[in-house]
């Protein structure tokens, strides 16, 4: 599973404004609707439904909201660096400022899990997160998310 297969350059938001978790999920759904052509409301409801099962805030300022949607042809990612960290009910109770949204087709079982694992591994890298927090332009964020590191690439198989 390649990050570059999940994330298009236009799916990177350098400075997203949101006051709270619900507003953040609404903004992400709005952007995802424009990328996928699916209804914003359906995307938002899918994300809220998933959050009810447990927070997708994985700690250290990172959240990976995700869900499965009928009618989606492939797994789609969207990355956002928040203008201000916000409360997200993360496992460590720390505010979130880096968010990677993943949407998968309804029947994408194993591929959906591989994509989640790949994104999680990428964002657990403290050096990568520091660079993402320091970057302010979408093209720089995109390059960081898909760059070569340690002889491998962030776009290599999970």
Sine and cosine of phi, psi and omega as CSV:
sin_phi,cos_phi,sin_psi,cos_psi,sin_omega,cos_omega
0.00,0.00,0.84,-0.54,-0.05,-1.00
-0.97,-0.23,0.72,-0.70,0.08,-1.00
-0.85,0.53,-0.65,0.76,-0.02,-1.00
-0.89,0.45,-0.43,0.90,0.07,-1.00
-0.98,0.22,-0.38,0.93,-0.05,-1.00
-1.00,-0.07,-0.45,0.89,-0.23,-0.97
-0.80,-0.60,0.88,-0.48,0.09,-1.00
-1.00,-0.04,0.45,-0.89,0.02,-1.00
-0.80,0.59,-0.59,0.81,-0.01,-1.00
-0.97,0.23,-0.04,1.00,0.02,-1.00
-0.99,-0.16,0.39,0.92,0.01,-1.00
-0.88,-0.47,0.82,-0.57,-0.01,-1.00
-0.92,-0.40,0.86,-0.51,-0.12,-0.99
-0.99,0.17,-0.45,0.89,-0.08,-1.00
-0.46,-0.89,1.00,0.07,-0.04,-1.00
-1.00,-0.03,0.74,-0.67,0.03,-1.00
-0.99,-0.12,0.77,-0.64,0.12,-0.99
-0.42,-0.91,0.61,-0.79,-0.02,-1.00
-1.00,-0.01,-0.44,0.90,-0.04,-1.00
-0.43,-0.90,0.06,-1.00,-0.08,-1.00
-0.88,0.48,-0.70,0.72,-0.02,-1.00
-0.88,0.48,-0.71,0.71,0.02,-1.00
-0.90,0.43,-0.62,0.78,0.05,-1.00
-0.86,0.50,-0.74,0.67,-0.01,-1.00
-0.90,0.43,-0.56,0.83,0.06,-1.00
-0.91,0.41,-0.70,0.72,0.02,-1.00
-0.89,0.45,-0.69,0.73,0.02,-1.00
-0.89,0.46,-0.67,0.74,0.02,-1.00
-0.89,0.46,-0.64,0.77,0.03,-1.00
-0.87,0.49,-0.76,0.65,0.01,-1.00
-0.90,0.43,-0.67,0.74,-0.01,-1.00
-0.91,0.42,-0.58,0.81,0.03,-1.00
-0.89,0.46,-0.65,0.76,0.03,-1.00
-0.92,0.39,-0.55,0.83,0.01,-1.00
-0.97,0.25,-0.58,0.81,-0.15,-0.99
-0.97,-0.23,-0.37,0.93,-0.09,-1.00
0.99,0.16,0.02,1.00,0.04,-1.00
-1.00,0.09,0.40,-0.92,-0.01,-1.00
-0.89,0.45,0.73,-0.69,0.00,-1.00
-0.83,0.55,-0.68,0.73,-0.05,-1.00
-0.87,0.49,-0.66,0.75,-0.01,-1.00
-0.91,0.41,-0.64,0.76,0.03,-1.00
-0.90,0.43,-0.73,0.68,0.00,-1.00
-0.85,0.52,-0.74,0.67,0.00,-1.00
-0.88,0.48,-0.61,0.80,0.05,-1.00
-0.90,0.44,-0.68,0.74,0.00,-1.00
-0.92,0.40,-0.69,0.72,0.01,-1.00
-0.89,0.45,-0.68,0.73,0.02,-1.00
-0.85,0.52,-0.69,0.73,0.00,-1.00
-0.91,0.40,-0.65,0.76,0.01,-1.00
-0.90,0.44,-0.49,0.87,0.03,-1.00
-0.90,0.43,-0.45,0.89,0.03,-1.00
-0.96,0.26,-0.37,0.93,-0.04,-1.00
0.45,-0.89,0.54,-0.84,-0.06,-1.00
-0.89,0.46,0.63,-0.78,0.09,-1.00
-1.00,-0.03,0.20,0.98,0.10,-0.99
-0.98,0.21,0.93,-0.38,-0.12,-0.99
-1.00,-0.04,0.06,1.00,0.01,-1.00
0.99,-0.15,0.23,-0.97,0.01,-1.00
0.84,0.55,0.54,0.84,0.08,-1.00
0.99,0.15,0.24,0.97,-0.11,-0.99
-0.88,-0.48,0.67,-0.75,0.12,-0.99
-0.73,-0.68,0.59,-0.81,0.05,-1.00
-0.78,-0.62,0.96,0.28,0.06,-1.00
-0.90,0.44,0.61,-0.79,-0.06,-1.00
-0.40,-0.91,0.28,-0.96,0.04,-1.00
-0.10,-1.00,0.21,-0.98,0.03,-1.00
-0.94,-0.35,0.65,-0.76,-0.05,-1.00
-0.72,-0.70,0.75,-0.67,0.11,-0.99
-0.92,0.40,0.60,-0.80,0.05,-1.00
1.00,0.01,-0.07,1.00,0.04,-1.00
-1.00,0.04,0.82,-0.57,-0.08,-1.00
-0.97,0.25,-0.43,0.90,-0.04,-1.00
-0.43,-0.90,0.19,-0.98,0.04,-1.00
-0.94,0.35,0.73,-0.68,-0.04,-1.00
-0.82,-0.57,0.71,-0.70,0.06,-1.00
-0.92,-0.40,0.39,-0.92,0.07,-1.00
-0.55,-0.84,0.79,-0.62,-0.01,-1.00
-0.93,-0.37,0.68,-0.73,0.06,-1.00
-0.70,-0.72,0.72,-0.69,0.17,-0.99
-0.98,-0.20,0.83,-0.55,-0.08,-1.00
-0.99,0.17,0.59,-0.81,0.03,-1.00
-0.89,0.47,-0.66,0.75,0.05,-1.00
-0.72,-0.69,0.70,-0.71,0.07,-1.00
-0.86,0.51,0.53,-0.85,0.01,-1.00
-0.67,-0.74,0.40,-0.92,0.01,-1.00
-0.90,0.44,0.71,-0.70,-0.10,-0.99
-0.67,-0.75,0.07,1.00,-0.07,-1.00
0.87,0.49,0.62,0.79,0.00,-1.00
-0.93,0.37,0.32,-0.95,-0.05,-1.00
-0.85,0.52,-0.50,0.87,0.00,-1.00
-0.98,-0.18,0.14,0.99,-0.01,-1.00
0.87,0.50,0.29,0.96,0.05,-1.00
-1.00,-0.02,0.50,-0.87,0.03,-1.00
-0.92,0.40,0.39,-0.92,-0.06,-1.00
-0.96,-0.27,0.65,-0.76,0.10,-1.00
-0.71,-0.70,-0.16,0.99,0.07,-1.00
-0.86,-0.51,0.83,-0.55,-0.09,-1.00
-0.76,-0.65,0.78,-0.63,0.07,-1.00
-0.86,-0.52,0.96,-0.28,0.02,-1.00
-0.99,0.11,0.72,-0.70,0.08,-1.00
-0.82,-0.58,0.80,-0.60,0.10,-1.00
-0.86,-0.50,0.72,-0.70,-0.05,-1.00
-0.79,-0.61,0.45,-0.89,0.11,-0.99
-0.88,0.47,0.42,-0.91,-0.06,-1.00
-0.80,0.61,-0.65,0.76,-0.08,-1.00
-0.99,-0.11,0.39,0.92,-0.11,-0.99
-1.00,0.00,0.44,0.90,-0.06,-1.00
-0.41,0.91,-0.98,0.18,-0.08,-1.00
-0.91,0.42,-0.64,0.77,0.00,-1.00
-0.91,0.42,-0.61,0.80,0.04,-1.00
-0.88,0.47,-0.70,0.71,0.01,-1.00
-0.92,0.40,-0.62,0.78,0.04,-1.00
-0.90,0.44,-0.67,0.74,0.01,-1.00
-0.90,0.44,-0.70,0.72,0.04,-1.00
-0.86,0.51,-0.71,0.71,0.00,-1.00
-0.89,0.45,-0.64,0.77,-0.02,-1.00
-0.91,0.42,-0.72,0.69,0.00,-1.00
-0.91,0.41,-0.67,0.74,0.02,-1.00
-0.87,0.49,-0.71,0.71,0.01,-1.00
-0.88,0.47,-0.68,0.73,0.01,-1.00
-0.87,0.49,-0.72,0.70,-0.10,-1.00
-0.99,0.10,-0.12,0.99,0.13,-0.99
-0.99,0.16,-0.21,0.98,0.01,-1.00
-0.97,0.23,0.93,-0.36,-0.09,-1.00
-0.88,0.48,-0.63,0.78,0.01,-1.00
-0.89,0.46,-0.70,0.72,0.03,-1.00
-0.87,0.49,-0.70,0.71,-0.01,-1.00
-0.90,0.44,-0.63,0.78,0.04,-1.00
-0.88,0.47,-0.68,0.74,0.02,-1.00
-0.91,0.41,-0.65,0.76,0.02,-1.00
-0.90,0.45,-0.64,0.77,0.00,-1.00
-0.93,0.36,-0.47,0.88,-0.03,-1.00
-0.99,0.10,-0.36,0.93,-0.05,-1.00
-0.99,0.17,0.54,-0.84,-0.03,-1.00
-0.82,-0.58,-0.08,1.00,-0.02,-1.00
-0.92,-0.38,0.65,-0.76,-0.05,-1.00
-0.84,0.54,-0.62,0.78,-0.02,-1.00
-0.92,0.39,-0.52,0.86,0.06,-1.00
-0.95,0.31,-0.69,0.72,0.05,-1.00
-0.86,0.51,-0.71,0.71,0.00,-1.00
-0.87,0.49,-0.71,0.71,0.02,-1.00
-0.88,0.48,-0.67,0.74,0.02,-1.00
-0.90,0.44,-0.64,0.77,-0.03,-1.00
-0.94,0.34,-0.41,0.91,-0.07,-1.00
-0.89,-0.45,0.12,0.99,-0.09,-1.00
-0.96,0.27,0.25,-0.97,0.10,-1.00
-0.99,0.16,0.70,-0.72,0.07,-1.00
-0.63,-0.78,0.65,-0.76,0.06,-1.00
0.77,0.64,0.65,0.76,0.06,-1.00
0.98,0.21,-0.08,1.00,0.08,-1.00
-0.86,-0.50,0.09,-1.00,0.05,-1.00
-0.87,-0.50,0.42,-0.91,0.08,-1.00
-0.93,0.37,-0.12,0.99,0.00,-1.00
-0.97,-0.24,0.11,0.99,0.03,-1.00
-0.99,0.16,0.26,-0.96,-0.06,-1.00
-0.83,0.56,0.54,-0.84,-0.02,-1.00
-0.96,0.29,0.00,0.00,0.00,0.00
